[in-house]
Amino acid sequence: MSKIAGMVQCPSCGLYIGRAAVGGHCPECGTALDRAERSKQKCVLLADSSSKIRGKISTIVKQLGCRIVEAVNSNEALHLATVSKPDLVILEASMPDDDGIGALHELRHTVRLGNTPVIMLTAKADLQTVSRALQNQVSDYILNCPNRRDQETPLTASGAQ
């Protein structure tokens, strides 16, 4: 960690933080500032093209004490997954450069990441999307319906709600 008088630099996002950071975590990415605590901290990779969705989910993940790594597309997600070795991946099903399921397929065929749980964040629960995700061993779904109030209801990998 780099130091500036009275400040420490977050090893994940590079933000400079006052030594009295709330809870000893970076307010930007949730990374523990103490090396020993950081080694125990779970990492969540969140890949979504919407900054609004990433902001909402990352706030919750940080409140749970996890470190968050964010990607805006599937190519960035695949790169960050190999670098950060996440404990969980939350992946948007429909990203601009890929449908997300392609990224899921790549993750499943990466030796170090093949068993990492992957949750698809999707507004599409059509049979074709669900079937393709299940073929690529998705762990679960979060159905994101921005115009509906019941968006918190998960669609499980078994298809039951």
RANOR-V476467 format. One record per helix or strand of 3 or more residues. SS is the DSSP state (helix for helix, strand for strand). FROM is the first residue (numbers start at 1). TO is the last residue. If there is no record, write none. Layout:
ss->(SS/SS)
from->(FROM/FROM)
to->(TO/TO)
This chain:
ss->(strand/strand/helix/helix/strand/helix/strand/helix/strand/helix/strand/helix/strand)
from->(7/16/22/35/43/51/67/74/88/101/117/127/140)
to->(9/18/24/40/47/63/71/84/92/108/122/135/143)
